[in-house]
Amino acid sequence: MVEVLSEPATPDEIAERADVPVDAAEVELEQLERGDWVLESTIDGATAYDLNPVRLFLDEMTSLIEERPKKNWRESVLSCGKRGRI
């Protein structure tokens, strides 16, 4: 579902984009909301969902950290400690 959310949309619109039944989309959107991946809002009085920008940012930062070799992290921390930054 996350892949099809580029702007706030109702469950019907999201289901159509993802080519899944509305019931399945609603269940997944509720799970995504519990995980803070999407935020619930309204469009013309109807329930809508949008990506949570904070969660996306934190996920991107985590991915970047995990991609960096641990050896470089140790060296960075040690060099900061030698310069009195820790």
C-alpha positions in Angstrom: 0.0 0.0 0.0 2.8 2.4 0.8 4.0 2.2 -2.7 0.8 3.6 -4.1 0.5 6.6 -1.7 1.8 9.7 -3.3 -0.8 12.0 -1.8 -3.7 11.7 0.7 -6.3 9.2 -0.6 -9.3 7.4 0.5 -9.2 3.6 1.0 -11.3 3.2 -2.2 -8.7 5.2 -4.2 -5.8 3.3 -2.6 -7.5 -0.1 -3.3 -8.0 0.9 -6.9 -4.4 2.0 -7.3 -3.1 -1.2 -5.7 -5.6 -3.4 -7.5 -6.8 -5.1 -4.3 -10.3 -5.3 -2.7 -11.3 -2.3 -0.6 -11.6 -4.6 2.5 -8.0 -5.8 2.1 -6.8 -2.2 1.6 -8.6 -1.0 4.8 -7.1 -3.8 6.9 -3.6 -3.1 5.6 -4.0 0.7 6.1 -5.1 0.1 9.7 -1.9 -1.9 10.2 0.2 0.7 8.6 -1.4 3.4 10.8 -0.6 1.3 13.9 3.0 1.2 12.8 3.0 5.0 12.2 3.6 4.5 8.4 0.5 6.4 7.5 -1.6 9.1 9.1 -5.4 9.2 9.0 -7.1 12.4 7.8 -10.2 13.4 5.8 -10.9 14.4 2.3 -14.3 15.9 1.7 -15.5 14.3 4.9 -14.3 10.8 4.0 -11.5 9.0 5.8 -8.2 9.3 4.0 -4.6 8.2 4.5 -1.3 9.8 3.8 2.3 8.8 4.3 3.8 9.8 7.7 6.8 12.0 6.7 8.5 11.5 10.1 8.4 7.7 9.8 9.7 7.8 6.3 12.6 10.1 7.3 13.5 7.9 10.3 13.3 4.7 8.1 15.7 6.4 5.5 18.1 7.4 8.2 18.1 3.8 9.7 18.8 2.4 6.2 21.7 4.7 5.7 23.2 3.8 9.1 22.8 0.1 8.4 24.4 0.4 5.0 27.5 2.1 6.4 30.2 -0.5 7.2 30.7 -1.0 10.9 34.5 -0.6 10.6 34.0 3.0 9.5 31.7 3.6 12.4 34.2 2.4 14.9 36.9 4.5 13.3 34.7 7.5 13.3 33.8 7.1 17.0 37.4 6.5 18.0 38.6 9.5 16.1 36.0 11.7 17.7 36.9 10.4 21.1 40.6 11.3 20.5 39.6 14.8 19.6 37.5 15.2 22.7 34.2 15.2 20.9 32.7 12.3 22.9 
